[in-house]
Structures are given as structure tokens and as C-alpha cells.
Amino acid sequence: MKNELKVKCPQCKKEFSYYQSEFRPFCGHQCKMIDLGGWLSEDYKVAGRDQSVYIEDEEALHKLLVDSNETY
């Protein structure tokens, strides 16, 4: 049997046995769904640079697509 590891749920802070929870790292289904809801409503964000590309020139867009296909 695995060693018992007691941890706190990141959502509700309740202590639970990590290896016995099928919802880990959460203590239960409700905490898992609350966390998922936070991601879906964009309450949580991962830091990083904006990766958006705005190309107004149609020729430049076409060249970019052609060049990217040639590299693969």
C-alpha cells in the first residue's frame, strides 16, 4: 500500500489523503469543478507574451503562409 500523504485542497483548504482522492489535487468533485469554472471564465491566466499576429497586407499574409509551408 502507498504511504498516506495528507495535503490541503488548493480550492477549499480541507486536508485529505492525496492518493485516495480520484480528483487530486482536489479533495472532491465540487472543488475540481469550481477550479475548472475559474479557468473557463478566465479568472485564472498564464503569464506570457501576446502571441497574436496582425497582418493587414494580404500579400504579406500569403508570403508568410507559403514560407511556413516550405519549412516543413
NUDRENLO-615587 format. One line per field, with one value per residue: residue number from 1; residue in one letter; x, y, z of N, C-alpha, C, O in turn. Coordinates in Angstrom, 2 decimals, m for minus. Example, Ala and Ser with C-alpha at 12.3 -4.5 7.8 and 13.67 -1.06 7.14 Angstrom:
BEGIN
num <- (1:2)
residu <- (A:S)
neast <- (13.19:12.85)
nnorth <- (m5.69:m2.25)
nup <- (7.80:7.08)
caeast <- (12.30:13.67)
canorth <- (m4.50:m1.06)
caup <- (7.80:7.14)
ceast <- (13.20:12.90)
cnorth <- (m3.30:0.03)
cup <- (7.80:7.87)
oeast <- (14.24:13.41)
onorth <- (m3.32:1.14)
oup <- (8.46:8.04)
***
This chain:
BEGIN
num <- (1:2:3:4:5:6:7:8:9:10:11:12:13:14:15:16:17:18:19:20:21:22:23:24:25:26:27:28:29:30:31:32:33:34:35:36:37:38:39:40:41:42:43:44:45:46:47:48:49:50:51:52:53:54:55:56:57:58:59:60:61:62:63:64:65:66:67:68:69:70:71:72)
residu <- (M:K:N:E:L:K:V:K:C:P:Q:C:K:K:E:F:S:Y:Y:Q:S:E:F:R:P:F:C:G:H:Q:C:K:M:I:D:L:G:G:W:L:S:E:D:Y:K:V:A:G:R:D:Q:S:V:Y:I:E:D:E:E:A:L:H:K:L:L:V:D:S:N:E:T:Y)
neast <- (0.83:0.44:2.24:0.55:m0.34:m0.98:m2.55:m3.45:m6.39:m6.26:m8.37:m10.47:m9.02:m9.23:m7.97:m6.85:m6.43:m4.04:m3.47:m5.80:m7.78:m9.71:m9.90:m7.66:m5.49:m7.41:m9.83:m12.32:m15.08:m16.61:m14.81:m12.98:m14.58:m15.20:m12.68:m12.22:m14.27:m13.26:m11.07:m12.43:m13.97:m12.04:m10.85:m8.43:m5.12:m2.37:0.79:2.50:3.87:2.05:0.86:m0.39:m0.85:m1.02:m1.83:m2.16:m1.72:m2.52:m0.84:1.50:0.57:0.00:2.62:3.81:2.38:3.08:5.87:5.97:4.93:6.89:8.97:8.40)
nnorth <- (m1.18:2.27:4.97:7.08:10.27:13.35:16.22:19.66:20.76:22.73:24.41:24.53:24.24:22.10:19.29:16.25:12.78:12.31:10.20:8.74:10.18:10.54:12.83:14.34:17.12:17.96:17.83:16.79:16.30:18.69:20.80:20.48:21.15:23.82:24.97:24.42:25.96:28.48:28.63:28.46:30.77:32.59:33.60:32.81:33.13:32.40:33.65:35.38:36.28:38.18:36.41:37.07:37.74:40.25:40.94:43.16:43.43:41.69:40.40:40.05:38.28:36.03:35.42:34.78:32.45:30.75:30.61:29.36:26.85:25.79:25.26:22.92)
nup <- (0.00:m0.72:0.81:3.14:2.26:3.41:2.29:1.55:0.04:m2.86:m3.38:m1.32:0.96:2.70:4.47:3.07:2.06:m0.26:m2.16:m2.11:m3.27:m6.12:m7.47:m7.33:m7.80:m6.01:m3.32:m3.85:m6.20:m6.39:m5.70:m7.76:m9.98:m9.38:m9.68:m12.41:m13.51:m12.91:m14.67:m17.13:m17.11:m17.33:m15.02:m14.09:m15.33:m17.49:m17.36:m19.95:m23.18:m25.61:m28.28:m30.58:m34.03:m36.29:m39.49:m41.94:m44.60:m47.42:m49.27:m47.78:m45.86:m47.47:m48.38:m45.92:m45.25:m47.40:m47.06:m44.54:m45.10:m46.74:m45.03:m43.73)
caeast <- (0.00:1.21:2.26:m0.52:0.15:m2.04:m2.33:m4.60:m7.03:m5.95:m9.59:m11.17:m8.01:m9.52:m6.93:m7.33:m5.40:m3.76:m3.54:m7.13:m8.72:m9.70:m9.99:m6.46:m5.04:m8.54:m10.39:m13.53:m15.62:m17.06:m13.63:m12.44:m15.46:m15.02:m11.42:m12.44:m15.07:m12.35:m10.32:m13.34:m14.42:m10.80:m10.41:m7.02:m4.39:m0.98:1.57:3.28:3.78:0.94:1.30:m1.25:m0.20:m1.96:m1.28:m3.16:m1.37:m2.87:0.35:2.40:m0.04:0.22:4.05:4.04:1.83:3.90:7.16:5.83:4.71:8.15:9.91:8.02)
canorth <- (0.00:3.51:5.78:8.06:11.64:14.32:17.52:20.56:21.04:24.11:25.21:24.76:24.11:20.94:18.27:14.95:11.81:12.57:9.01:8.16:11.06:10.40:14.18:15.08:17.60:18.49:16.86:16.19:16.75:20.09:21.68:20.36:21.91:25.24:25.36:24.40:27.15:29.63:28.66:28.72:32.16:33.36:34.19:32.45:33.36:32.02:34.80:35.17:37.33:38.10:35.72:37.46:38.29:41.04:41.25:43.89:43.31:40.35:39.80:39.64:37.08:34.94:35.07:34.12:31.10:29.98:30.36:28.40:25.52:25.32:24.84:21.61)
caup <- (0.00:m0.79:2.03:3.18:2.15:3.69:1.65:1.60:m1.24:m3.26:m3.50:m0.04:2.03:3.55:4.42:2.59:1.68:m1.67:m3.01:m2.08:m3.97:m7.58:m8.02:m6.96:m6.49:m5.25:m2.37:m4.39:m7.48:m6.33:m5.76:m9.11:m10.88:m9.08:m10.32:m13.86:m13.80:m12.87:m15.93:m18.25:m17.07:m17.45:m13.76:m14.00:m16.58:m17.50:m17.82:m21.16:m24.18:m26.55:m29.48:m31.68:m35.22:m37.09:m40.81:m42.72:m46.01:m47.90:m49.89:m46.71:m45.28:m48.42:m48.33:m44.64:m45.33:m48.34:m46.42:m43.44:m45.68:m47.32:m43.98:m43.20)
ceast <- (0.88:1.19:1.12:0.10:m1.03:m1.65:m3.58:m5.10:m6.73:m7.19:m10.19:m10.26:m8.28:m8.39:m7.54:m6.15:m5.21:m3.99:m4.93:m8.16:m8.60:m9.72:m8.73:m5.98:m6.15:m9.11:m11.63:m13.99:m15.99:m15.88:m12.99:m13.26:m15.37:m13.76:m11.58:m13.25:m14.23:m11.54:m11.23:m13.84:m13.24:m10.46:m8.93:m6.38:m2.96:m0.20:2.37:3.11:2.57:1.46:0.45:m0.44:m1.27:m1.28:m2.38:m2.94:m1.62:m1.68:1.32:1.88:0.20:1.68:4.37:3.55:2.65:5.23:7.05:5.59:5.99:9.11:9.57:8.23)
cnorth <- (1.25:4.21:6.80:9.46:12.58:15.66:18.37:20.81:22.49:25.00:25.55:24.67:22.97:19.92:16.95:14.06:11.87:11.34:8.37:9.01:10.86:11.78:15.00:15.98:18.18:17.40:16.17:16.84:18.24:21.06:21.65:21.20:23.42:25.75:25.41:25.62:28.41:29.76:29.03:30.16:33.14:34.15:33.92:32.70:32.89:33.19:34.44:36.33:37.11:37.49:36.08:38.05:39.00:41.41:41.90:43.71:41.87:39.65:39.30:38.37:35.87:34.48:34.33:32.68:30.21:29.63:29.32:26.99:24.95:24.81:23.46:20.52)
cup <- (0.00:0.56:1.98:3.18:2.35:3.07:1.82:0.19:m1.63:m3.34:m2.13:1.17:3.01:3.38:3.98:2.23:0.16:m2.55:m3.03:m2.82:m5.48:m8.26:m7.75:m8.09:m5.63:m4.35:m2.93:m5.68:m7.47:m6.43:m7.15:m10.10:m10.63:m9.76:m11.84:m14.29:m13.80:m14.14:m17.09:m18.27:m17.12:m16.19:m13.54:m15.35:m16.41:m18.09:m19.07:m22.11:m25.06:m27.85:m30.70:m32.82:m36.02:m38.39:m41.62:m44.21:m46.47:m48.55:m48.83:m46.03:m46.17:m48.38:m47.03:m44.68:m46.26:m47.70:m45.30:m43.96:m46.26:m46.26:m43.43:m44.18)
oeast <- (1.92:0.25:0.78:0.96:m1.96:m0.55:m4.64:m4.32:m6.91:m7.06:m10.39:m10.67:m7.62:m7.90:m8.61:m5.02:m6.10:m4.66:m5.20:m9.31:m7.52:m9.59:m8.73:m6.08:m5.88:m8.91:m11.94:m13.38:m15.71:m15.94:m12.52:m12.70:m15.44:m13.76:m11.11:m12.96:m14.47:m11.35:m10.85:m14.11:m13.41:m9.87:m8.24:m7.01:m2.40:m0.51:2.86:2.31:2.12:2.40:0.57:0.54:m2.30:m0.27:m3.39:m3.88:m0.99:m1.52:1.90:2.66:0.57:1.94:5.12:4.23:2.89:5.67:7.94:6.01:6.16:9.99:10.40:7.96)
onorth <- (1.28:4.06:7.32:9.77:12.60:16.16:17.86:21.04:23.39:26.23:26.72:24.99:22.88:19.72:16.56:14.53:11.50:11.43:7.54:8.58:11.00:11.87:16.22:15.59:18.81:16.21:15.05:17.78:18.96:22.03:22.67:21.87:24.20:26.83:26.36:26.24:29.32:30.87:29.83:30.70:34.35:35.22:34.71:32.51:32.96:33.66:33.32:37.24:35.98:38.01:35.44:38.76:38.42:42.11:41.28:43.83:40.94:38.44:38.22:37.49:34.81:33.28:33.35:31.78:29.05:28.48:28.49:26.02:23.73:24.01:22.88:19.36)
oup <- (0.64:1.34:0.91:4.00:1.55:3.30:2.18:m0.73:m0.81:m3.36:m1.82:2.29:4.04:2.27:4.45:2.11:m0.60:m3.58:m3.89:m2.99:m6.05:m9.48:m7.93:m9.25:m4.61:m4.59:m2.52:m6.19:m8.43:m7.18:m7.64:m10.96:m11.58:m10.35:m12.47:m15.31:m14.60:m14.65:m17.95:m19.34:m16.96:m16.26:m12.89:m16.39:m15.32:m19.18:m19.20:m21.89:m25.24:m28.44:m31.74:m32.60:m36.37:m38.40:m41.95:m45.00:m45.97:m48.41:m48.98:m45.67:m45.68:m48.34:m47.05:m44.19:m45.94:m47.78:m45.14:m43.32:m46.27:m46.57:m42.72:m43.89)
***
